[in-house]
């Protein structure tokens, strides 16, 4: 992770927190740093924003089953949509929590899933077996919808309070 001289102490604190939250070794931290730098160099998200978001989503991302690198990529994607780290983190936490507990969500959530061809229990089981694969499949399913339909489904699934880009999460 690339930092200026003024933020070395902050970088050390952030690295220690990420190591703790994700249970990373020094080698794994190096790999995470490399991936954050790559994301920062190739997206609208800055490394410091990705690190901040990673710290905020670490607990649920780990329980969901994402690696730190996968959570970093998801963080970068949300930030690149123009949201500050705290808003991106809130939306990611909501997304991951609801998908992880899809079988426990209410009727509106389950109905919205059925409307796009997904079953809540199957989705939850899919997350348990392959978190990244389930998340990717869920997002690909949403991507196939007409933009107007996407916003309605996302609102039904996650509420209107999590605006991301043109859609709601």
C-alpha positions in Angstrom: 0.0 0.0 0.0 1.5 3.3 -1.0 1.4 6.1 1.5 3.0 9.5 2.0 5.4 10.2 4.8 2.7 12.1 6.7 0.5 9.0 6.9 3.0 6.3 7.8 1.7 6.0 11.4 -1.9 5.8 10.1 -0.9 3.2 7.5 0.7 1.1 10.2 -2.5 1.3 12.3 -4.6 0.4 9.3 -2.5 -2.6 8.4 -2.6 -3.9 12.0 -6.4 -3.6 12.0 -6.7 -5.4 8.7 -4.3 -8.1 9.9 -6.5 -8.6 13.0 -9.9 -8.4 11.3 -9.0 -10.7 8.4 -6.5 -12.9 10.3 -3.7 -12.1 7.8 -0.1 -13.1 7.9 2.6 -10.6 6.8 2.8 -12.3 3.4 -1.0 -12.1 3.0 -0.9 -8.4 4.0 1.7 -7.9 1.2 -0.7 -9.5 -1.3 -3.6 -7.4 0.0 -1.5 -4.3 -0.4 -0.5 -5.2 -3.9 -4.2 -5.8 -4.8 -5.2 -2.5 -3.2 -2.5 -0.7 -5.2 -3.7 -2.4 -8.4 -7.3 -1.4 -7.7 -6.3 2.1 -6.9 -4.3 2.4 -10.1 -7.0 1.0 -12.2 -10.2 2.5 -10.8 -11.7 5.7 -9.4 -11.1 4.4 -5.8 -8.1 5.6 -3.9 -6.0 3.2 -1.9 -6.8 5.1 1.4 -10.6 4.8 0.6 -10.3 1.1 -0.1 -8.4 0.5 3.2 -11.0 2.6 5.1 -13.9 0.7 3.6 -12.1 -2.7 4.2 -11.8 -1.8 7.9 -15.5 -1.0 8.1 -16.7 -4.2 6.3 -14.1 -6.7 7.6 -16.3 -8.4 10.1 -19.3 -9.1 7.9 -17.1 -9.8 4.8 -15.2 -12.4 6.8 -18.4 -14.0 8.1 -19.9 -13.9 4.6 -16.9 -15.8 3.3 -15.0 -13.2 1.3 -11.2 -13.0 1.4 -9.6 -9.6 2.2 -8.7 -9.3 -1.5 -12.3 -10.0 -2.6 -13.6 -7.6 0.0 -11.1 -5.0 -1.3 -12.4 -5.4 -4.9 -16.0 -5.1 -3.8 -15.1 -2.0 -1.7 -13.3 -0.5 -4.8 -16.3 -1.1 -7.0 -18.7 0.6 -4.6 -16.3 3.6 -4.0 -15.8 3.9 -7.8 -19.5 4.6 -8.1 -18.9 7.9 -6.3 -19.7 7.0 -2.7 -17.5 7.9 0.3 -16.1 4.9 2.2 -18.6 5.1 5.1 -21.6 5.0 2.7 -20.0 2.3 0.6 -19.3 0.2 3.7 -22.8 0.6 5.0 -24.2 -0.6 1.6 -21.8 -3.5 1.4 -22.5 -4.6 5.0 -26.3 -4.5 4.2 -25.8 -6.4 1.0 -23.7 -9.1 2.5 -25.8 -9.5 5.6 -29.0 -9.9 3.7 -27.6 -12.3 1.2 -26.0 -14.4 4.0 -29.3 -14.5 5.9 -31.6 -14.6 2.8 -33.6 -17.4 4.3 -34.4 -15.3 7.4 -35.5 -12.2 5.5 -39.1 -11.0 5.2 -41.7 -11.7 2.5 -40.9 -8.6 0.5 -37.2 -9.7 0.2 -38.1 -13.3 -0.7 -40.7 -12.1 -3.2 -38.2 -9.8 -4.9 -35.7 -12.7 -5.1 -38.4 -15.0 -6.6 -39.1 -12.2 -9.1 -35.6 -12.5 -10.5 -35.6 -16.3 -10.4 -33.8 -16.9 -7.1 -34.9 -18.8 -4.0 -33.9 -17.4 -0.6 -32.8 -20.8 0.9 -30.9 -21.8 -2.2 -29.2 -18.4 -2.2 -28.2 -18.7 1.5 -26.9 -22.2 0.8 -25.0 -21.0 -2.2 -23.3 -18.3 -0.1 -22.3 -20.9 2.5 -20.7 -23.1 -0.2 -19.0 -20.4 -2.3 -19.4 -16.8 -1.1 -17.7 -15.1 -4.0 -19.4 -17.3 -6.6 -22.8 -16.7 -5.0 -22.2 -12.9 -4.9 -21.0 -12.8 -8.5 -24.0 -14.9 -9.6 -26.4 -12.6 -7.7 -24.9 -9.5 -9.3 -24.9 -11.1 -12.8 -28.6 -11.9 -12.3 -29.3 -8.2 -11.4 -27.3 -7.0 -14.3 -29.5 -8.9 -16.8 -32.6 -6.8 -15.6 -33.8 -3.7 -17.4 -32.4 -0.6 -15.5 -35.8 0.4 -14.3 -36.6 -3.1 -13.0 -33.1 -3.2 -11.3 -33.9 -0.2 -9.2 -37.3 -1.6 -8.1 -35.8 -5.0 -7.2 -32.8 -3.5 -5.4 -35.2 -1.2 -3.4 -37.3 -4.2 -2.5 -34.3 -6.2 -1.5 -32.2 -3.6 0.3 -34.3 -0.6 0.9 -34.1 2.8 -0.8 -31.6 4.2 1.7 -28.6 2.8 0.1 -28.1 4.7 -3.2 -25.3 3.4 -5.3 -24.8 5.1 -8.6 -28.1 5.1 -10.4 -29.5 2.1 -8.5 -30.3 1.5 -4.9 -28.6 -1.2 -2.7 
